[in-house]
Amino acid sequence: MEKQELLAQIKKMLEQGNVEEAKKFIEEHQSDSSEWVTQAKEMLGHFDPDGVAKNFKDL
């Protein structure tokens, strides 16, 4: 998967409120590219259920 596809999957999980599933997904795919893993973990750290769209506006 490409970086944008991986981040889109995480975005979808977070929009559905599946934070734990998103964390698991990151861990399972972290060997694919360290750049997207860092970005994904930052998103999780700043996760705000009411402001999900703000975190992903650049996708």
CORPE-V203643 format. One record per pair of residues at least 6 apart in sequence whose C-alpha atoms are under 8 Angstrom apart, sorted by the first residue. I is the first residue (numbers start at 1). J is the second residue. Records with the same first field share a line. If there is no record, write none. Layout:
# CORPE-V203643
I = J ; J
This chain:
# CORPE-V203643
1 = 32
3 = 33 ; 36
4 = 59
6 = 36
7 = 36 ; 40 ; 59
8 = 59
10 = 22 ; 25 ; 26 ; 40
11 = 52 ; 56
13 = 19 ; 21 ; 22
14 = 22 ; 47 ; 49 ; 52
15 = 49 ; 52
17 = 49
19 = 44
23 = 44
26 = 37 ; 40 ; 41
30 = 37
43 = 55
46 = 55
47 = 55
